[in-house]
Amino acid sequence: MTLPGRDGIVPRLAGACVLSLALALSVQDFAQARSRLSDRPPLPAMGPSLRKVVAFTTTEQPGTIVIRKSEKALYLVTRQGQALRYQISVGRDGFGWTGVVKVGAKTEWPQWRPPREMRARQPELPELVPSGPYNPLGARALYLLQDGHDTLYRIHGTNDPSGVGFDGTSGCFRLTNTDVIDLFKRVPVGTKVVVQ
């Protein structure tokens, strides 16, 4: 058996030292990153799906969204006599509205800028909540336009799944994150939305 000479051992030892130093640093970096993550609140739950296929009588065409506030339900017409029904929260007293609008834009993990009127009522609200899983608009938002103008109302998700099925919004329509992701995939920009 022959042992490597000094010229062979030194580079190997140097390489081993560099590798062990890199591993030590990456373990330390990992520990620091993990510590920073553990300081954050847990990610919000996506919430259950409250969606089901139902019989639905309407004169609206397939692909139309019909919101029936009194039922706290959003219907996506799938064919004549049938729709997907999503349970929603609707506007509390003084924040209800009706009309025909369109989906003007769609955003994944939207940022939220509370409207000026809302911030006047609730001065503690920030000017902007950045996009991400802690945003109160949840996982997806569909922006509702009327005659090409933003209504400031949205169909959106929520990071609080227990907050669905009530009169509690400022005029928006709130679904669980699981359901808003499903709806988001099914409807294109330009979709007609009938609010009753």
Secondary structure, 3 states (H helix, E strand, C coil): CCCCCHHHHHHHHHHHHHHHHHHHHHHHHHHHHHHHHHCCCCCCCCCCCCEEEEECCCCCCCCCEEEEHHHCEEEEEEECCEEEEEECEEECCCCCCCEEEEEEEEEECCCECCCHHHHHHCCCCCCCECCCCCCCCCCEEEEEEECCEEEEEEEECCCCHHHCCCEEECCCEECCHHHHHHHHHHCCCCCEEEEC
